[in-house]
């Protein structure tokens, strides 16, 4: 089911008694520098077979930065990251199925999820990934390959925006060095 992810629709469905929830998460297109000086992005494989970036729910009392650091550490084992100030946000809707739906029902949480995710690029100072149980694999790959590998158009948009921002930052740094 494709629904527009807007608050008025969410509130209307909730008022009608639909099992809806609005969730906010934070994630990151994590990158490292390869030996050849190229940016390589960390792409995670999820059990369903799709490829995406680390992300997760904001816990009570957390800032977006706190959530990003916690989720990246939990999902990848990477704890030493520099977070950039550039933020890209996406929204999507999905219905929980299978074990996720069962867990949500036990927790008395909605199974129709309106999701908003804020992404910040982050530089990893280590490439030693330790995957959580949430993933089945990972790749460190250059931008163009990562763009082809991630499954969803929303993730490609996040990656394109992050890469453009990082390129602009690198260009500005080069200009400052020349002056």
N, C-alpha and C positions, 0 to 999 in steps of 0.2 A: 504494500500500500504506500503510495507516495502522497505525503501531506506537506503543505508549506509549514516551515518551522517558525511560527510566529506566536508571540505570547497571547494575543486575543483568541486564537484557535485553541491553544492549550487550555486557557481559562474556560472557554465554552465547553470543551469536551469534559473537563473536570467537573464543571457545574452539572453536566448531564450524567455524571456518574461513571464515565469511562475510566479504565484503569491506567491513567496517564501520569507521568512524572516528568518534570523538567530537570535535567541534570547538567551541571557544568563541570568540565574537565580541563586539565592542562596537559600539554604534551610538548614534544620537541623533535624537530629534525636534528638529531645529534650528528656532528661531523668530527672528523680528525684530519690531520695533515698526513698525506702519504709520504714515503721516502722521496718521491719525485716532486713534492711540493703541491700536489693536487688535493683538493678537498674531496674526501670520501665520506659518504653518508651511511649511517647505520640504519638498515632496513630489517625489521623483525617479521618473521613468519608466524602467523597465528594458527591455531589448530584447525580453523575452518579453511585454511589454505590461502587466505589473503595476506598481503604484505602491507605494512604500515609502520608508523613511528611509535615510540613509547608515549603513553598517555594514561591518565587516570583521574578519578574524582577528587575534587577538593574536599578535604576533611575539615570538620569544624575547627575554627581557629587558625587555619592555614592561610597564608598568602599564596598568590599564584606561583611565586618563586619557590616557596616551601614545597608546594605540590609537585612542581616540576622536578626539583632535586630528589624528593622522596620517590616519585614514580620512576625516574630514570635509574636511580639506585636499586629499587626493588625489581625492576624488569630486566636490567642489564648488568647490574653490579658496578656500574660506573659511578664513582662518587666525586671525582675531581673534574668539574665542568665549569666553564665560563659561559654565562647566559647573556645573550645579546638583548638589547632593549626593543628590538623589532617584534611586534606582535601581529599575528595573522589569526583571524577567527573564522570558524566554519560552523554551520548548523546542519543537522540532519535528523531524520526520524527513522526509527525502526521498531519492530515488535520483537520482544524477547521470545525465544523458542527453546525447547529442550531443557537442559539442566539450568540454563540461565533463567528461564521462565519459572521453573520449579523453585529455584533459590529466591527469586524476587517475590513469589507468592508466599513462601515461608516467612520472609522478612516483611511482609505486608507492604511491598513496594510495587509501583506500577509496572506493567508489562508492555505498555506503549510508551516509548521513550522519545522525548524531544531532547535532543542532545546539542549542547553548545560546547565547542572545544577551542581553547586559546593556545596557540603554538608560539614558541620562542626558539630561535636557533641556539644551539649550545655546542661549544667546542669541548671535546673530550681530550683529556691529557693522557689517557691510557686507551689502548685498544683491546684490553683483556676483558671480554664480555663474559659474564656469567648469567645465563638466561634463567628467568623465573619459570614456574610451571605454566605460565600463561602463553608461552611461545614454544615453537618447535624448531626454530632455526633463526639464523641471522646472517647478514652479509654486510661487509664494508665495501661500498662500491662508489665509483665516480658519479657525479651529478647526472649525466645523461642516462646512465644505466639505472640509477635510482628512479629517475623520472619514468622510465619504462617499467620498472619493477613494481612500484607501488600500485595497488589495485584500484583505488578509488580516485575519481577526478578531484574531489576535495583535497586529498593528500597531494596530488600533483600540483594543485594551485598553491598549497602551503609551501611545497618544495620550491616551486618557481619563484614565489615571493621572497623566500629566505635566501635563495641563491642570488637573486637580483640585489637584495639588501647587502649581503656579504661582499659581492663584487663591487658595489658602490662604496662600501667602507674601505675596501682594499685600494680602490682607485683614489679615494680622498687621502688615504695615508701616503700613497706614492706621491701625490701632488704636494703634500705638506713637506715631504722629504726633499723634493726638488727645490722648494722655495726657501 
